[in-house]
Amino acid sequence: MKDKWTKTLLKRFEGREDLGKKGLYEKFFEPQGLAEKEVMECFEEIELGYPIPVGILRPTDKMSKLTDRITTNSPFKWFWWLGKNEFSNDALLEELNIRLKKYETFNQWSVIETFEDLVHAWCGQKPK
């Protein structure tokens, strides 16, 4: 059973078909020539931190759609959800920073605005 945090996050992507990881890669990132192994590692990192199937994301999605805080009227729940969200965001950012340094593109990515930007940065690509 999904908790309210998960349900609230999923509402941001309501009506989306879940393409699955493989389908998402094949439809959007394989045609761009990105390595499947690295793209899948990015997808897995997202699914580790956020309780949604990555197959509902689309390249043009703003990262804020995934990372923005989830609101509630309950101060206790808000504090709990804030912690969960911040932990997920920090874990993803930490792994991304490692990769940006590995590919020596750290100083080139000043903004990662979309999901596509994230995948490209993750795979060592430079900003467009």
Secondary structure as UniProt FT lines:
FT   HELIX           4..11
FT   TURN            12..15
FT   HELIX           20..24
FT   HELIX           25..29
FT   TURN            30..33
FT   HELIX           36..49
FT   HELIX           54..56
FT   TURN            59..60
FT   HELIX           64..67
FT   HELIX           75..102
FT   TURN            103..104
FT   TURN            106..108
FT   HELIX           115..122
FT   TURN            123..124
//
